[in-house]
Amino acid sequence: MTSIHIKNGRVIDPANGVDAVQDLFIADGKVAALGQAPEGFTAARTFDATGLVVAPGLVDLSARLREPGYEYKATLESEMQAAMQGGVTSLVCPPDTDPVLDEPGLVEMLKHRARGLNQAHVHPLGALTMGLKGAALTEMAELTEAGCIGFSHAEVPVEDTTVLLRALQYANTFGYTVWLRPQDAHIGKGGVAHSGPLASRLGLSGVPVMAETIALHTIFELVRATGARVHLCRISSAAGLELVRAAKAEGLAVTCDVGAHHVHLTDADINFFDPNARLTPPLRSQRDREAIRAALLDGTIDAICSDHTPVDDDEKLLPFGEASPGATGLELLLSLALKWAEDIGGHHGPGDALFKALARVTSAPARVAGLDAGQLAVGSMADVVLFDPSARWLVEAPALASQGKHTPFLGYEMVGQVRATIVAGHVAYERKAGAASR
């Protein structure tokens, strides 16, 4: 294990309330000290982090790695490299692979493959029902033993509410968290854009906000009945967030996240049928986006995720309604969080805004997923990202390590660039001097 000395950096560790220029010392894969070197410490490597922020590695609550089954869209190698370039050291992956993650052997294989690459820590979600068919429950205890940190139905709504009730009862008995994206099974089925004037004008089939709110009402009733802990994935609407805010105030055991795209974009960004803006859930109205930003500030939304969903050209370069939903996001998560900090900085002071934004992609998602990650306390796993908060870079396909080159942010200039990513005390990524920065 390499011992590392990171000097002169601005250490921001939201979990422990730290924001100060100080040195960080790493030994045996763990954080050894902050400020003063521990006795007898000799660094095998030293990073001069002058002008850089030193933060916990990012924790991403939704990243599709496309293995097993969809290797033509992306591979574990390409997406892990993307995670490293984005400073993401822990990621949660949904179970909608092929085959679905409903058998312990598949989960163990994925974990084994990921460990072999020695890059980001991969935390799979197990399927809630066999084959995500919404009928027979999976063997949750066995899947947990194999390494699943929770259970999800990915993008497939559970049609039979009795099945969902049984799943929540079972999960509650054993203390498992169920991750659900609130989406009614019938309303908005087949829709490709937010129901509103824009979709009508473009002649696109719509997904109304009530597809989200009806599902939320159902979920909250079931949580009241069972006491189960539920994490709500990628809330997209103002009305949905009002319900989440009320549920939290009532004391229900719910948390929620939002996709990074939805923090910045609206349905107007579809422009002239740009398939890169075809996402699930769809980009909604400006009012919804403002509500998302307010909910991030007041803590109604716990975390921002990349919602990383690599799609290949054959499935993306199609008419809007036929294009596969999804965008690459691992390499944009940090920059999109910093952009939000920049936007709120005027009201909250730039330092405070940066601290809040980093909390939403480090300590808060780690807490949601129950991971020992997202912080830099002495003795904790040394997952660290060094980034230049003022470096600007252009989002273009060749600059992305992910095999999925499609994002609505192509051509945008981003702020914040990762210089190095350290995972469990080993340097997993370093940006070459002068690479793709502006």
N, C-alpha and C positions, 0 to 999 in steps of 0.2 A: 504493500500500500504506500502510495506516494504521500509525503507530507508537503503541504502547500501553504504558502504565506501570501495572502492577498492584502496588499498595502495601499493606504491612502484612498480607499474607496468610500463612497457614502453608503453605509450599511442601512438598508431599510428592511425591517423585519416586523410586519404588522402584528403577528401573533404575540410578540413580546413587547410591543410598543417602542421599538428601537428605530430611531432615525438620526444617525450621527456619522460623521467621518471618523472611521476607526479601522484598525487592522483586524483581519479574520484569519484564524489559524486552523488548519485541517490536518488531522492525523488519524490513521487507522480507519478511514472512511467516515469519520465523525467530526463534528465541530469541536475543536479542542479548546479554543479560547477566543475571546473578543477583546480588542484593546491591547493588552500586554501578552507577549508570548509565554506559553507555559514553560516551566523550568526544564532545561535540557532540550528544548525544541530546536531542531535544525531542519530548515526547509530544503527539500529536494527541488522544489520549484517555487519561484516567486512571480507573482503577477503585480505589476504596477497598475492599480486601478484608479489613478488620478483622473478625475472628471467622469468616472463611471459610477453607476449604481450597482451595489452588490446586494442581491435579494435572494430569497429562497427560490428554488426552481419552481416553475409554474405547475399548477395542478389543473388538468383539463378534464371536465366531467363528461365530455362526449366526443370521442374521436374514433371514427371507424377506420380500422387498419386494413380491412378488406380480406383478411385471411381468417379462416380457410374459405376457399371457394370463389373469390372474386379477384384472383391474382392478376387478371388482365386489366383491372382498374388500378390496382396498387399492390405493393408487396410490403411485408413487414420491414424489409431492409429500407425501402424508399421512405416509408412513413416514419420510421424511427429516426432516420436522418433529418426529416422535416421537423420532428419534435425537437431534436437537438439544436437545429438552426433557430428554432423558435423559443428556446429556453424552457421547453416543457419537459419536466423530469418525471412526472407521474401522470398517467392518463387512464381514464375509465373507458372501456370499449363495450358498446351495446352487443346484444346476442344475435343480431340478424345477419349472421354469416351463412355460408352454405357448406356443410350442414349447420343448422342452428346450434348455438351453444346450450344444448339441453342434456348432454351426457358428460359425466366427469372426465372421461378420457380426452374429449375434445378440448376441454378447459385446460387440462394438464399439458396437452401438446402445445397449445398457444402460449402458456406460461413458460414452458421449456424453451420454445423457439425464441421468445422475447428475452429470456435470461441469457441465452447464448450470444445475443447481439451486444449485451452489456451496455445498453443505452437506457432509455426511459423505463421506469417501473410500469408494467402493464397490469391493470386490475380489471378483469372481465366481469361483466354482469351476466348472470345466468338467465336463461329463458324462464319466464313465469309458467308457461304451459308447454307441453311437448310440441315441438315443431312450430311454436307460436301459432298453433291452430285454435287456441282459445277453449280447449276442452279439458284434457287431462293435465293435472298439475305435475310439474317436474319433481324430481327427488331433491328438494332444496337442501337438505342436510348434506347429502353426498356432494352436491355442487359447491357448497360452502367449503367443505373439506378440501375440494380440488382447487380452491382459490377464488371463488366468486365472492364479491363484496356486497352483492345485492341481487335483486331480480327485476327483470324488465320485460315489457312486451314490445320494445322498440317502437316502430311506426305503425304497428298493427293494433287497432283498438280491440279491447276484449268485448265482444258483442254480448256475451251472456253475463249479466250482472251477478248472477249466483256464483259463477266461476270466480269472478273477481272478489266477491265476498269471502268465498272459501280460501282463496289465495291469501287474502289479508288476515283472516283468522289464523291460518297456519303460520304465516310470517310473524305475526305478533307473538304467538306462543314461543317461538324460538329466537325472537329479537332480531329478525332480518328486516332490512329496509326494502320496500318495493318502489321502484322507479317507474313513474308513469308519465307519458306525454298526453295531456288531456285533449282528446279528440273524439267526438261522437262518431259511432260506427257508420251512421247513415247520412247525417246532415253534412253537406259539403263533400260527400264522397265523389272522387273523380275531379274535384275542383283544383285549379292550378294557380289561382291568384286570390288576393283578398277581395271579398264581396264589397263592391263600392263603385262609385262613378267611373273610376279608371278601368276596372275590369269590364264594366258594361260597354264603355266606349271602345275598348280594344276587342270586344267580343270573346273574352276569356271566361271560362266557367269559374264560379266563385266558391270560396270557402268562407262562410260567414263567421263572425266572432262567436255566435252562439254555439258553433261546433265545439269551441273551447269551453265556454261557460257552462253548458249543459253537462259536459263531462266532469267539470270541476264540482258542480253541485252533487253529482253522483258519488264522486270520490270522497268528498267531505262527509256525506251521509255515512258511507261505509267506514271511514276513519272514526267517526263518532261511535259507530256500533262496535268496532273491533279494537280500537285503541292502537291500531297498527301505525308504524312510522312510514310515511310516504314522502318521496322526493319527486317534485313536479318538474319535468324536463321542458325547457324552452317555451316558457309562457310568452305569448305574443301580443296580448291585447290589454287595453286599459281596463275593460270590464273584468277580464280574468284576474288582473292584479288586485282589483278592489275585493274580489272574493278571497284571494289568498291573504290579503291584509287582514280581513275580518276573521278568517280561519286562524291565523296566527294570534290575533288578539284574544280569540276564544280559548287559546291554549292547545289547539290541535297540534299533533306532532308532525308538522309539515315543513318542508324547506322547498326552495325553488331556484331554478337557474334561468338564464336567458342566453340565446345565441348571440355571439359578438356582432353578427351582421345586423341584428334587429336593434342594436343600440344606436346604430348610425343611419340605417337606410329605411326607406319607406316604399310603398308600392309604386310611387312615382319613378323610382330607380329602375323599373322594368323598361322605361323609355320606349323604344320601338321594338318590343318583343325580345329583349336581350335574354337569351336562355341562361346566362350566368346568374341572373337574378331570380331564377326559378328555384325556390327553396321550400323546405317543409319545416315548420309551418310557414305560410307565405308571408312576405313582407307586408306590413299593414299600414294604416294611415299615419299621418304626422301626429295626430292626437295620441295614437297608441305608442308611437316612438317616444313622445314627451313623457308619457306615463311610465314607460320602461325606465327612462333616465331618472325620474323622480323616485321610482321604487328601488333603484340601485342605491340612491343616496340615502333613503330612509331605512334600508335594510330589509324591505319586503322581499326583494330579490337577493338571495344569498351570494350567488356567484355568477360570473360570466364564463361561458364555455365556448370553445371554438366551433362546435358542431361540425367538426372536420369530416367531410364526406367526399372523398375523391371520386370523380366521375370521368370516364374516358371520352375521347372526342366523338366516338361513334354514337354515344348515348347523349351527348350534350349539344353537339352541333346539329340541332334539329329545330323545327318550328317550336316556339315556346311551349305550347300545350303538350307536345310529344317528348320534349327533352326530359331526361332524368333529373329529379331535384337533387340539389346538393352542391356544395362548394368546398374547396380546400381552405383550411383555416388554421392549422397548427402553427404555421410560420407568421400568421397575422395576429394571433391572440394578444401578444404583448403590445404590439403597436396600436391595436384597436382599443385596448384598455388605456394606454397612454393618451390616445386621442380623446377619449372620454374625460380623462383627468384634465387635459388641456382645455376642453370645452367648459368644464365646471370650475376651473381654476380661478377665474375672475371673481367668483362669488365666495370661494372657500380658501383662497390662498393657494399658490402653486404647490407648496410642500405638502399641505394637508390633502390636497386633491390627489397627488401622486401616491401618498400613503394609502388613501381609500381605494384607489384603483388597484394597487398591488394586492391589497387585502382580498379583493374580489376574485383574484386569480391565483392566490396562494393559500393563505390560512383558512379562508371561508370555504372554498371547495374541499379542502382536506378535512375540515370538520364535518361537512355534509356527508362525505364518503366514508368517514370513520378511519381515515388514513393517518399514520404517523409521518406526516410530511408537511411541507408548506411553512417551515419555520427554521430559525437558525440558533435555537438555544444550545448552550454547551451540552455536549453529549448526544445531540440529535444527529440523524443521518445527514451527511454533508452533500445535500443536493442544492447546488448554488448556480445562479445565473449572474453573469457580469454583462451589463449592457450600457450603451451610450445613449442617455435619454434625449440628446439633442441631434444625433445623427439622423439624416434623412435618407430614405431609399425609395426607389421606384418599384412598384409591384409589376413585374413582368414575368412571363412564363419561364424564361431561362434562369431567373434568379431563385425560383422555387425548387426545393429538393423533392417535394411531394410529386408522385406520379400524376396526381390530379392537378392540372394547370388551370382549372376554371374557378374564377372567383369574381364576384361583382366589383371587386376593387382593382381589377387589372387597369393599369394606367394611372392609378392614384399614387401620390407621394405620401409615404408613411413616415412617422417620426418614431425613433427608438430602434436601435439595432443591437442584437446580441453579439457580444465579442467572444464570450466563452461560456460553455455549459459544463458543469461538474456534476457527475452522478455518483453518489456513494463514495466520494473522495477521489474519483479518477476523472481526469480531463477527457470528456467524451467528445467535445467539439471546440474548435478555435477558429475564429474567422481569420482568413488570411488578410494581411494588411492591404488596404485599398480595394478589397473585393466588394463590388456592387454598392458602395456607399456614394453619396453625392456630396 
